[in-house]
Structure formats: structure tokens, C-alpha cells
Amino acid sequence: MARSDPATETESPLRADEIDGALALVREVGWNQVAADWQIFLELGTVYAVRSATGRVVATAATLPYGRFAWISMVLVTNDYRRRGLASRLMRRCIDDLLAAGRVPVLDATPAGREVYRAMDFCDTWGFHRLTVQERRAAPPVASPAGVAIAPITDAVWPALCAYDAAAFGSDRGALLARLRGRLGGAELIATRGDRVTGFLIGRDGRTASQFGPLIADDDATALALLARALAAVSGPAYIDFADTHASVRAWLEAVGFTAQRPLTRMVHKRREGFDDPARTFAVAGPELG
């Protein structure tokens, strides 16, 4: 029986040939990740997995380092192994590893998870909502700000885009952005005024919907112009994890048909201030990526 299974007593890194097992956990809880998302963690971070006696992946937790801080995410436990302390144990393993490496743990929490993480010394910084749309309404017209050009991302602008993102995110995450690039072409846009970057948007494909984000911009008008262009190019169901502070842009998204699915809170271990710039962060890359 599962409750006496000794294989659940230890965890070890997920192997590349176990991605299908990890994807089964995603399907079970109805999340949106695909194999390429798990590959990001294998290439840039660490995924711990707990396995049953037969070798089935029954629980996971992942870390993704960004210089002085790192994300914790993908804490998943299959239904028949829940309420055995696996999630808490994996969380503690991730926290301990990051602290030992001199990195500050960061995560994005659901309301239920927030209470658990507060007991682990995580503090609230700012909030956002997952917004979702199945069938869109006609988008209200949007004009680009005067002097701002919206264009597809090219190799020529890529270094400037990554530098702009690093200043807003608090660390260089060019390796992550490079792995998102190419997965949702119509949502890969940059805003420039002259030779200066003023915003960008990158998206990715998902299991059940396209995911828009990160969306980083100097102001509401630029963020709106990027979103309007992307939504005109990418059809079908979509998610965007959108910051609560940018109410006017969220109102535009709601006019298009997006509705709130759930709130999330960005939390930092033993710190009440994050590393990112909430004023320029309109949408995150996703709770699992930061």
C-alpha cells in the first residue's frame, strides 16, 4: 500500500526521461505546463522528485536561480500520496538548498499556499491575478504612444531587451527568456522610442491555453499597445498573470473578455520587499517562472 511505501522517504533530482511522469502530475491538477517548461527547470534549475516503489513520479518541487535570489515552484503531489508531508518536505529541501547557496527564496502563492508559506517565514510583497479568456470580444481600439514603435523581437534588439528586463526583474534572466522565445511568435513584441527599449512582451504555448507574459513596460499606454498587438495575432484560450496595481490595463483586458481565475501573492523569504520593480511589471512570466 502507498502509505508504507519506503520509496517516498527520499527525493532526488528529476531525470530527463521522467518528464512524462511530471506531466502526469500537471494534468492531474489541471495546470498549463508542457514538456518544454519542465525542460527549463532541468536545464537552468533543479527539480526534486519523489517516486513510488514502482518508479512513478508522485511528487515534485523545483527551484530556478536568478543570481542573488531564486524561485521555488512546481510543488505537486499526486492525489493518493497527499497528506503525508511530501510537499512540506520538498519545500524545506528547496529552501535549505537555496539558503546554503546564498540565494533568497521567492515564490508566488495561491491563497491556500500563502498561509503555509507564511509559517515558513515568507512575507508578502505584491499581488496579481491569473486572468483567463476562452472566447474574446472585439478589443477596444488602442493607439501606440507618440513616438513609440511596436515590432517583433529580433536578434538585433535582444541584448537591449534582456538588459531592460534585468533592470525591472532585479536580475538577468536572459537564459529563461531565450527558452520562451519562439514558442508563441505572435506574442513576441518589443516597444522602442528611438533606440531605447520602453517595453516588451513574450508568450508561450501551454497545455490548455496560450500564456502571455512577461509583460514589462514603462507605462500603461505601452503595455496596452503590446497587448493589443499580441491578442490580435494569437487566437484561442489564453492566460495572463496580471499585476493588481495596473487597474486601467486590467479593465481593458476585462473588456476583451478576460476574467479573474484566482489571486496570487509574490512572497520573499524573510524580506518584505522584493527584487523586482512592480511599477514596470504588468504581467509575470508565470507563477512557476517569476
C-alpha positions, -999 to 999 in steps of 0.1 A, spaced: 0 0 0 11 36 -7 13 46 30 40 20 37 60 26 5 96 32 15 104 48 -18 87 80 -6 113 85 22 139 103 0 139 126 -30 164 131 -58 167 152 -90 142 145 -118 157 128 -148 150 139 -184 134 105 -191 109 112 -163 93 143 -178 63 123 -188 57 114 -152 60 150 -142 35 160 -169 10 134 -155 11 155 -122 4 187 -142 -26 170 -160 -40 158 -127 -42 192 -112 -52 210 -144 -21 232 -148 -9 245 -181 28 234 -183 41 214 -212 74 194 -216 93 225 -226 85 241 -193 99 211 -173 130 212 -196 136 248 -184 139 236 -149 162 207 -158 185 230 -178 185 261 -156 175 249 -122 167 218 -102 136 196 -99 134 172 -69 112 142 -74 97 116 -50 89 82 -66 68 53 -57 82 18 -53 74 12 -90 93 43 -101 63 65 -107 69 102 -100 45 111 -72 57 145 -60 79 173 -73 93 207 -63 115 229 -85 140 258 -80 151 283 -106 181 305 -97 183 342 -107 216 354 -92 210 365 -57 175 351 -55 157 320 -68 122 308 -75 105 278 -58 76 263 -77 60 232 -93 52 218 -58 30 189 -69 18 157 -51 -4 131 -68 -37 126 -51 -30 92 -34 2 105 -18 -12 137 -3 -14 144 34 19 126 40 41 157 44 57 153 10 50 189 -2 63 204 31 94 182 30 102 192 -6 96 228 2 121 226 31 146 209 9 143 237 -17 146 264 9 176 249 26 194 244 -7 188 280 -18 199 294 16 230 273 16 238 287 -19 234 323 -6 202 329 -25 169 344 -12 139 321 -19 110 337 -38 76 322 -48 41 331 -60 14 317 -37 -22 309 -40 -44 319 -10 -42 285 5 -4 282 -1 1 317 13 -8 306 48 15 277 46 44 298 33 39 325 59 46 298 85 79 291 66 89 328 70 78 341 36 65 377 35 40 393 11 54 418 -14 27 424 -41 -3 407 -57 -15 397 -91 -44 377 -105 -45 350 -131 -68 363 -158 -82 339 -184 -103 341 -215 -119 314 -237 -137 334 -263 -127 371 -268 -149 401 -275 -138 427 -300 -109 447 -285 -114 484 -278 -91 504 -301 -56 511 -289 -31 536 -302 6 533 -296 21 562 -275 35 590 -296 70 581 -308 68 545 -297 72 517 -323 58 482 -317 76 455 -336 85 418 -335 116 409 -314 147 404 -334 182 392 -326 194 428 -331 173 441 -302 177 411 -280 206 423 -258 189 456 -251 156 438 -243 174 415 -218 191 445 -202 158 463 -199 142 432 -183 171 427 -159 166 462 -145 129 456 -139 131 420 -127 161 425 -105 184 400 -121 195 388 -156 170 361 -168 181 361 -204 186 324 -204 149 319 -194 136 344 -219 156 327 -246 139 295 -239 105 311 -240 113 329 -273 99 311 -304 70 293 -285 43 319 -293 56 340 -322 27 365 -324 33 375 -287 70 383 -291 70 421 -293 92 450 -283 84 487 -278 110 512 -286 113 550 -286 142 558 -308 170 535 -298 156 530 -262 135 500 -251 103 510 -234 86 476 -231 83 441 -243 60 410 -242 69 374 -246 44 345 -246 45 307 -247 23 278 -257 6 258 -229 -12 225 -224 -47 242 -223 -41 278 -233 -15 303 -245 3 322 -218 11 359 -221 40 372 -201 63 385 -190 50 420 -199 73 447 -188 67 484 -198 74 519 -189 37 529 -187 1 518 -192 -1 530 -228 29 510 -239 16 479 -221 -18 483 -238 -2 487 -272 18 455 -268 -12 435 -255 -35 447 -283 -10 437 -310 -4 403 -294 -41 395 -289 -48 404 -325 -21 379 -336 -28 349 -312 -62 333 -311 -78 308 -287 -79 304 -249 -53 324 -230 -39 332 -196 -21 362 -183 -9 367 -147 -16 403 -143 -4 428 -116 -32 442 -94 -17 477 -94 -23 483 -131 -61 486 -129 -67 505 -161 -49 480 -183 -67 452 -164 -100 469 -172 -91 468 -209 -84 431 -207 -118 425 -190 -134 444 -218 -119 420 -242 -133 391 -221 -107 381 -196 -119 372 -161 -101 366 -129 -94 329 -121 -75 332 -89 -53 357 -69 -17 351 -62 8 368 -39 45 373 -46 64 363 -14 100 366 -4 117 346 24 123 369 54 120 401 34 91 425 30 105 439 -2 110 421 -34 138 424 -60 116 434 -89 100 467 -100 62 465 -96 57 497 -115 70 482 -147 59 447 -141 24 443 -158 24 405 -162 48 379 -148 62 350 -168 41 327 -147 40 317 -110 64 289 -118 90 311 -135 88 345 -119 
